[in-house]
Amino acid sequence: MKQGLQNCGKCGLCLSACPVYGILKEEQVSPRAKLQLIKSHDNKSLESTQGLKEIVSRCLMCGSCAAACPAGIDHYSKFMEMRKQMVADHGESPAIKSMIYLLGREYRLKFGTGLAKTGQKMIPDALARSFKLGNIPIKNFPTLNPKPFRTQQEVIVPAAGDPVGSVIYFTGCATNYLYEDAGKATIGVLQHMGYQVIIPEKQCCCSVPMLFHGAQDQAMSNIRANIEALDPGDVEAIIVDCSTCGEALENEYPKLMEQGDDHAAATQIASKVTHIFSFVNDHMDLLTFDTAGDNPSTVTYHAPCHTRNNSQGHLAVESILKQLPNTDYRPSPDRDQCCGGGGTFFYEHPQVAGEMMAQKLTSVRNMEVDYWVTDCPVCRLNLAGNLEPQDTMQVVHPITFLYNALKA
């Protein structure tokens, strides 16, 4: 059971878990300090200021502090509540407000990504190389999907061969608009296992980016739409390929709907949510791999924070990578360390994010691997976006790597 602010004993265990504190070594950005500042603000002994908003924003919302907290404090919810208050008091930057506006309605997001796709083709190469969003050159951003992924699929995708069951696939925004390869691989693996895949048409953004920026009111329409769209019925699982989406569906929706009519539905959905690799790990007997070849691919893994702190899906990813034929899995010594992506953190705090990323790059370059896999779309964007032209490793979702290893 999650506990309140009064239970913080200031023990400091959260300091060693916090990636931001690990870089800055400033007490005010530590999780325990943020809790005390929030407590003082709630008690009216601390005034709301732009400086307080800045301190609260220097957080990746990774959940590592809550996972390490011996008192069981729900840092996640406390930080989101405080961000909401700070935005109400001091407003938000135009870029973040624009993002929230687009994510608030699926038709807006579809229109916005369409414009961005056109813009990607028109930006001069020299400008794309020199101009950065946060710490990532525009040139290094991935090309948007030619068409939204969900529009390329039937609502019901049949199993290959004799069906063993049905699952719902919550694609998330990144797969739908940016990384269609992960979506195609997820469906391909599930079909190979014998599952019928249901892709609800009316699903939309999970709303975590909006919640992170204090836009709970704007997020609620998306949340209600997803609760209606994801009615699980008798399916075996609701599959996510993004652990942040999984965090939203599994934890945030039931909490936000606790006092509403949708609470029972949100709780039912939460009980079915499964990380794709956790699902695969439980059904490895349904997969057949291509064992031909004697030149194994070398691969290492970056474990996203939400995968580690919410679903424990990273354990399944590593377990499977170790079992794959023609695969030389090389664990990175800092695979569990945050890369600094953190939603929009790399954009809002590029210096801190850059230092985190530099450490990761040094490790992976020393390993000389063919593939660097990660199951978070923002981590994927951040890892690939910081590679240099001379870097030869490919950054992909581990489900794409797994799909390519299957026997046709």
C-alpha positions in Angstrom: 0.0 0.0 0.0 1.4 3.4 -1.0 2.0 5.8 1.9 1.8 9.6 2.3 4.4 12.3 2.5 4.5 12.1 6.3 6.1 8.6 6.0 9.3 9.9 4.4 12.1 9.2 6.9 14.6 11.1 4.8 16.8 7.9 4.8 18.4 8.8 1.4 18.0 5.5 -0.3 16.2 7.3 -3.1 19.4 9.4 -3.8 21.3 6.4 -5.1 18.3 5.4 -7.3 17.7 8.9 -8.8 19.5 9.5 -12.1 19.2 13.3 -11.9 20.8 13.4 -8.5 23.5 11.0 -9.7 24.5 13.7 -12.2 23.9 17.0 -10.4 24.7 15.8 -6.8 22.4 18.6 -5.5 20.2 17.9 -2.6 17.3 20.0 -3.8 16.8 17.8 -6.9 16.8 14.6 -4.9 13.5 12.8 -4.4 13.5 13.2 -0.7 14.0 17.0 -1.0 11.2 17.2 -3.6 8.9 15.4 -1.1 9.8 17.9 1.6 9.2 20.9 -0.7 5.8 19.5 -1.7 4.9 18.9 2.0 5.9 22.5 2.8 3.9 23.8 -0.2 0.9 21.8 0.9 1.2 23.2 4.4 1.3 26.7 3.0 4.7 27.3 4.5 6.4 27.5 1.1 5.3 29.9 -1.6 4.7 28.7 -5.2 7.4 30.2 -7.4 8.9 29.7 -10.8 12.0 28.4 -9.1 10.0 25.7 -7.3 8.4 24.7 -10.6 11.9 24.4 -12.1 13.1 22.1 -9.3 10.0 19.9 -9.6 10.5 19.7 -13.4 14.0 18.3 -13.0 12.7 14.8 -12.7 12.6 12.0 -15.3 9.4 10.5 -13.7 11.2 7.2 -14.0 9.8 5.7 -10.8 13.2 4.6 -9.5 12.8 6.5 -6.2 9.4 4.9 -5.5 10.8 1.4 -6.3 13.7 2.0 -3.8 11.6 3.6 -1.1 11.4 1.4 2.1 8.4 3.5 3.3 6.4 2.7 0.2 5.7 6.4 -0.7 4.0 7.0 -4.1 6.5 9.6 -5.4 5.0 9.2 -8.8 1.6 10.5 -7.9 2.9 13.2 -5.6 5.2 14.6 -8.3 2.4 14.6 -10.9 0.0 16.4 -8.5 2.7 19.0 -7.8 3.4 19.5 -11.5 -0.3 20.1 -12.1 -0.3 22.8 -9.4 2.9 24.4 -10.7 1.4 24.6 -14.3 -1.8 26.1 -12.9 0.3 28.7 -11.0 3.0 29.5 -13.6 1.9 28.2 -17.0 3.8 26.1 -19.4 6.2 26.6 -22.3 4.7 27.0 -25.8 6.4 23.8 -27.0 4.9 21.7 -24.2 1.5 23.3 -24.5 1.5 22.5 -28.2 2.4 18.8 -27.5 -0.4 18.6 -24.9 -2.8 20.1 -27.4 -1.9 17.6 -30.1 -2.0 14.6 -27.8 -5.4 15.6 -26.5 -7.3 14.5 -29.6 -6.3 11.7 -32.0 -7.3 13.7 -35.1 -5.0 16.5 -34.0 -2.0 14.2 -33.5 -2.7 12.6 -36.9 -2.8 16.0 -38.6 0.3 17.2 -36.7 2.4 14.2 -37.6 1.3 14.6 -41.2 2.7 18.2 -41.2 5.9 17.0 -39.5 6.4 14.3 -42.1 6.2 16.9 -44.8 8.6 19.1 -42.9 11.1 16.3 -42.5 11.4 16.2 -46.3 11.8 20.0 -46.7 14.5 20.8 -44.0 17.9 21.4 -45.7 20.5 18.8 -44.7 22.9 21.3 -43.3 20.2 22.8 -41.0 19.1 19.3 -40.0 22.6 18.5 -38.9 23.2 21.7 -37.0 19.9 22.3 -35.3 19.0 20.3 -32.3 15.9 19.5 -30.2 17.3 19.2 -26.8 20.6 17.3 -27.3 19.5 15.4 -30.5 20.3 16.8 -34.0 17.1 17.0 -36.2 19.0 14.9 -38.7 19.0 12.0 -36.2 15.3 11.9 -35.6 13.6 8.9 -37.2 11.4 9.3 -40.3 7.7 9.2 -39.5 5.7 6.2 -40.7 4.4 6.7 -44.2 0.9 6.0 -42.8 -0.2 5.6 -39.2 0.4 2.0 -38.3 -3.1 1.3 -37.1 -4.5 2.4 -40.5 -2.3 -0.3 -42.2 -3.9 -3.1 -40.2 -7.2 -4.8 -39.9 -9.0 -4.5 -36.6 -8.8 -8.2 -36.2 -5.5 -9.9 -37.4 -5.9 -13.7 -37.7 -3.5 -16.1 -36.1 -1.1 -18.0 -38.3 -2.2 -21.6 -38.3 -4.4 -23.0 -35.5 -5.5 -20.3 -33.1 -4.7 -20.7 -29.4 -6.3 -17.5 -28.2 -6.9 -13.8 -28.7 -5.1 -10.7 -27.4 -5.7 -6.9 -27.7 -2.8 -4.8 -28.9 -2.5 -1.3 -27.5 0.0 0.2 -30.0 0.7 3.6 -28.3 1.5 6.7 -30.2 5.1 5.9 -31.0 4.4 2.7 -32.8 1.4 4.2 -34.6 3.3 7.3 -35.9 7.0 6.6 -35.6 8.1 3.0 -35.2 5.9 0.8 -37.4 8.6 -1.9 -37.4 7.9 -2.6 -33.7 4.2 -2.9 -34.5 4.7 -5.2 -37.4 7.1 -7.4 -35.3 4.7 -7.5 -32.4 1.8 -8.7 -34.6 4.1 -11.1 -36.4 5.4 -12.7 -33.2 1.8 -13.0 -31.8 0.5 -14.5 -35.0 3.5 -17.0 -35.1 2.5 -18.0 -31.6 -1.1 -18.7 -32.7 -2.8 -15.6 -31.4 -5.5 -13.6 -33.0 -4.6 -9.9 -32.5 -7.3 -7.3 -32.0 -6.3 -3.7 -32.6 -9.1 -1.4 -31.3 -9.7 1.5 -33.8 -10.6 4.1 -31.2 -7.5 3.8 -28.9 -5.5 6.9 -28.5 -2.6 8.4 -26.5 -2.2 6.7 -23.1 -1.9 10.2 -21.7 1.2 9.8 -19.7 3.0 12.7 -21.4 0.1 14.9 -20.5 0.0 13.7 -16.9 3.7 14.3 -16.6 3.2 17.9 -17.5 0.3 18.5 -15.1 -2.4 18.3 -17.8 -4.6 15.8 -16.0 -7.9 17.6 -17.0 -6.9 17.4 -20.7 -5.8 13.8 -20.4 -9.1 12.5 -18.9 -11.0 12.4 -22.3 -8.2 10.2 -23.7 -8.2 8.0 -20.7 -12.0 7.4 -20.9 -11.8 6.8 -24.6 -9.1 4.1 -24.0 -11.1 2.5 -21.2 -14.0 2.1 -23.6 -11.9 1.0 -26.5 -9.9 -1.6 -24.6 -12.8 -3.6 -23.1 -11.0 -6.9 -22.6 -13.9 -9.3 -22.7 -12.4 -12.8 -22.8 -9.1 -12.0 -24.3 -6.0 -13.5 -22.7 -4.1 -10.2 -22.4 -3.8 -6.6 -23.4 -0.3 -6.4 -25.0 1.9 -3.2 -24.8 5.2 -2.8 -26.6 5.9 0.3 -24.6 6.3 0.0 -20.8 5.3 3.6 -20.2 1.9 2.9 -21.9 1.8 -0.2 -19.7 2.4 1.9 -16.6 -0.5 4.2 -17.5 -3.0 1.4 -18.2 -1.9 -0.8 -15.3 -1.4 1.8 -12.5 -2.5 5.3 -13.4 -5.9 4.6 -14.9 -7.3 2.7 -11.8 -6.0 5.5 -9.5 -7.4 8.3 -11.6 -10.8 6.5 -11.9 -10.9 5.5 -8.3 -13.9 7.7 -7.5 -15.6 7.4 -10.9 -18.0 5.1 -12.7 -15.1 3.7 -14.9 -13.1 2.4 -12.0 -14.2 -1.2 -12.4 -13.5 -1.1 -16.1 -10.1 0.5 -15.5 -9.3 -2.2 -13.0 -10.3 -5.0 -15.3 -8.1 -3.5 -18.1 -5.2 -3.2 -15.6 -5.4 -6.9 -14.7 -4.9 -7.9 -18.3 -2.0 -5.5 -19.3 1.1 -7.4 -20.2 4.5 -6.3 -21.6 5.1 -8.1 -24.9 8.3 -9.8 -23.7 6.7 -11.0 -20.5 3.9 -12.5 -22.6 6.5 -14.1 -25.0 8.5 -15.4 -22.1 5.5 -17.2 -20.7 4.8 -18.8 -24.1 8.3 -19.6 -25.5 7.1 -23.1 -26.4 4.9 -21.6 -29.1 7.9 -20.1 -30.9 10.1 -21.7 -33.5 13.5 -20.1 -34.3 15.7 -20.2 -37.4 18.8 -22.1 -36.2 20.7 -21.9 -39.5 23.9 -19.9 -39.8 27.1 -19.7 -37.8 27.8 -16.0 -37.6 25.9 -14.8 -34.5 24.7 -11.2 -34.1 26.1 -9.4 -31.2 23.5 -7.5 -29.1 23.2 -5.6 -25.9 20.2 -4.2 -24.1 19.2 -0.9 -22.5 16.5 -1.5 -19.8 14.1 1.5 -19.8 13.2 2.8 -16.3 9.5 2.0 -16.6 10.2 -1.5 -17.8 12.4 -2.1 -14.7 10.2 -0.2 -12.2 6.7 -1.2 -13.3 6.5 -4.5 -15.3 9.9 -6.1 -14.6 9.8 -6.9 -18.3 13.5 -6.3 -18.6 14.1 -9.6 -16.9 12.1 -11.3 -19.7 13.9 -9.4 -22.4 17.3 -10.5 -21.1 16.2 -14.1 -20.5 15.0 -14.4 -24.1 18.0 -12.7 -25.6 20.2 -15.2 -23.9 18.2 -18.1 -25.4 18.0 -16.9 -29.0 20.0 -19.0 -31.5 22.7 -17.2 -33.5 22.8 -14.4 -30.9 25.7 -13.3 -28.8 24.1 -11.4 -25.9 26.5 -9.1 -24.2 25.1 -7.4 -21.0 26.1 -3.8 -20.7 27.5 -2.9 -17.2 25.1 0.1 -17.1 22.1 -1.4 -18.9 19.9 -0.5 -15.8 21.0 3.1 -15.8 18.7 5.8 -17.2 19.6 7.2 -20.6 18.2 10.6 -19.9 15.3 10.5 -22.4 12.5 10.7 -19.9 9.6 11.8 -22.2 10.6 15.4 -22.9 13.4 15.5 -20.3 16.1 15.4 -23.1 14.5 18.4 -24.6 13.9 20.4 -21.4 17.1 19.5 -19.7 19.6 18.7 -22.4 22.8 19.2 -20.4 21.8 16.7 -17.7 20.4 14.3 -20.3 23.6 14.6 -22.3 25.8 13.6 -19.4 23.6 10.5 -18.8 23.8 9.6 -22.5 27.5 10.1 -22.7 28.1 7.4 -20.1 25.9 5.0 -22.0 27.6 5.7 -25.3 31.0 5.0 -23.9 29.9 1.6 -22.6 28.2 0.5 -25.7 31.0 1.6 -28.0 33.5 -0.4 -26.0 31.3 -3.5 -26.5 31.4 -3.3 -30.3 27.9 -4.8 -30.8 25.7 -5.0 -33.9 22.5 -4.2 -32.1 21.5 -2.0 -29.2 17.9 -2.9 -28.3 15.5 -1.1 -26.0 11.7 -1.4 -25.5 10.9 2.3 -24.8 10.3 4.5 -27.8 11.8 7.6 -26.1 14.8 5.6 -25.1 15.1 4.4 -28.6 14.9 7.9 -30.0 17.5 9.1 -27.5 20.0 6.3 -28.0 19.8 6.4 -31.8 19.7 10.2 -31.8 23.0 10.5 -30.0 24.9 8.1 -32.2 27.6 9.5 -34.5 28.0 8.7 -38.2 30.9 6.4 -37.4 28.8 4.3 -35.0 27.8 1.0 -36.7 25.3 -0.5 -34.2 21.6 -0.4 -35.0 19.1 0.7 -32.3 15.9 -1.4 -32.5 13.1 -2.6 -30.3 13.9 -6.1 -29.0 10.6 -7.5 -30.4 12.0 -6.6 -33.9 15.2 -8.5 -33.1 13.2 -11.4 -31.9 10.8 -11.4 -34.9 13.8 -11.6 -37.3 15.1 -14.6 -35.4 11.9 -16.6 -36.0 11.6 -19.4 -38.5 9.6 -18.3 -41.5 
